[in-house]
Amino acid sequence: MSDKANQWHPIDDAPKDGTHVLGFVESRFYETSWQVVMFWNDITDDESGMFTWVSPLGDGKGPIDSCTSEPTHYMHLPKPPKKGE
């Protein structure tokens, strides 16, 4: 994996094609931050197209709460290990 793959990138440059990435999320109100696996997804059940960053946990429609926090950076995830490794 290249060094560039192991670096944080601005969230505006993140893939918006359903690719899972590691996101760096900062609280809007507290001096705290965290990392979470997330992907860009439509969170509606119709064709209105409300896209946002979501966690793959649950039904994949649980948004990263943009009212209280905001992803600022992302990093590509490493490839999973091959079977038997």
NORVEN-V900937 format. One record per pair of residues at least 24 apart in sequence whose C-alpha atoms are under 7 Angstrom apart, sorted by sequence separation. I is the first residue (numbers start at 1). GAP is how many residues later the second one is. D is the distance in whole Angstrom. If there is no record, write none. Layout:
i=I gap=GAP d=D
i=I gap=GAP d=D
This chain:
i=16 gap=24 d=5
i=29 gap=39 d=7
i=28 gap=40 d=5
i=27 gap=41 d=6
i=28 gap=41 d=5
i=27 gap=42 d=4
i=26 gap=43 d=6
i=27 gap=43 d=7
i=25 gap=44 d=7
i=26 gap=44 d=6
i=25 gap=45 d=5
i=26 gap=45 d=6
i=25 gap=46 d=4
i=26 gap=46 d=7
i=24 gap=47 d=6
i=25 gap=47 d=6
i=23 gap=48 d=6
i=24 gap=48 d=6
i=24 gap=49 d=5
i=23 gap=50 d=6
i=24 gap=50 d=6
i=23 gap=51 d=4
i=22 gap=52 d=5
i=23 gap=52 d=7
i=21 gap=53 d=6
i=22 gap=53 d=5
i=21 gap=54 d=6
i=22 gap=54 d=6
i=21 gap=55 d=5
i=22 gap=55 d=6
i=21 gap=56 d=6
i=11 gap=60 d=7
i=14 gap=60 d=7
i=11 gap=61 d=5
i=10 gap=62 d=6
i=11 gap=62 d=4
i=10 gap=63 d=5
i=11 gap=63 d=6
i=9 gap=64 d=5
i=10 gap=64 d=6
i=8 gap=65 d=6
i=9 gap=65 d=5
i=8 gap=66 d=5
i=9 gap=66 d=6
i=8 gap=67 d=5
i=7 gap=68 d=6
i=6 gap=69 d=7
i=5 gap=70 d=7
i=5 gap=71 d=6
